[in-house]
């Protein structure tokens, strides 16, 4: 996309979306790096009895189109096009990379949102290696290792998903995280004649991974003045005390909740607590 892109995305640019629930206020979920909309399925099912819940695949992920670059403003533009199609404000929930997309959208198109939920990310630039610690010792981010391990996998000789899991084990020790990554590995065809492929645009993501560290400067004076729930994992280093002033500057009505016994993937590590926290917030903003 370019700066003079039209307000409406073309059919080829439209993001893949799935909606659960038939009535009620709208809630839209945006996943993080290497994810896809279905990562939110458990939470979405927990809300679908009283909401219409839409799960989006960001570009270069899931079933959405591949692009020629990774850019937060482009992603925010495409998500905004989906929200415009609903004709009513939504609560937008974004995790990690998706949280940065959601914040950028809120600062540029606040009229599209009823409320914002940001999960384990801050509106700041992160060190080259990713996460941080309170004592300023850099915590090595695993994302470069993740993408390298996925790209190195020999898909032509791969026989089973168990083999794929084993191939990632050294670079990705966590079984939960391996399962998360392998959701994007799909087999097309029947039986042993089927071929494996990644739904992720791994070459592009590897090339532009550094772009995702940043947070584009908002328009001068921009703030989002609607209600904001900021959820952080107590064991994660992606949201630090030093981030609070910047968050409050851009999002004055922010409430921060830290979830115990959870790291960066808060909604996967503590799904019941996350869902209950989100439900309470929705009850407040939808009242």
Number of C-alpha atoms within 10 A of each C-alpha: 16 7 7 6 10 10 11 15 17 10 7 9 16 18 23 18 19 14 16 17 17 13 12 14 18 23 25 26 27 28 25 22 18 23 25 29 22 20 19 21 16 14 20 23 13 16 21 20 14 13 20 19 29 24 23 26 26 30 26 24 26 25 18 20 17 18 14 10 15 19 17 21 19 18 20 21 22 23 24 22 18 19 20 16 9 11 9 13 17 21 22 27 25 22 27 21 25 27 26 30 30 27 30 24 26 26 18 18 14 19 15 20 23 21 23 29 25 27 30 27 27 23 23 17 13 18 15 16 15 19 20 19 13 11 6 7 9 16 14 14 14 13 17 17 16 19 19 15 16 20 15 11 14 11 16 10 10 15 15 12 14 9 13 18 16 12 18 22 15 11 17 20 11 12 12 13 14 19 12 16 22 19 16 18 17 14 17 10 10 8 10 10 10 13 16 19 13 18 21 24 18 18 12 15 20 16 11 14 17 16 16 20 18 17 19 16 10 15 10 6 8 15 19 25 15 17 20 25 21 21 23 28 24 19 15 22 19 23 27 16 7 9 14 14 11 13 20 14 14 19 23 16 14 21 14 15 15 17 20 15 12 19 20 21 19 24 24 18 17 16 17 14 14 19 17 14 15 17 13 10 18 20 9 9 14 11 5
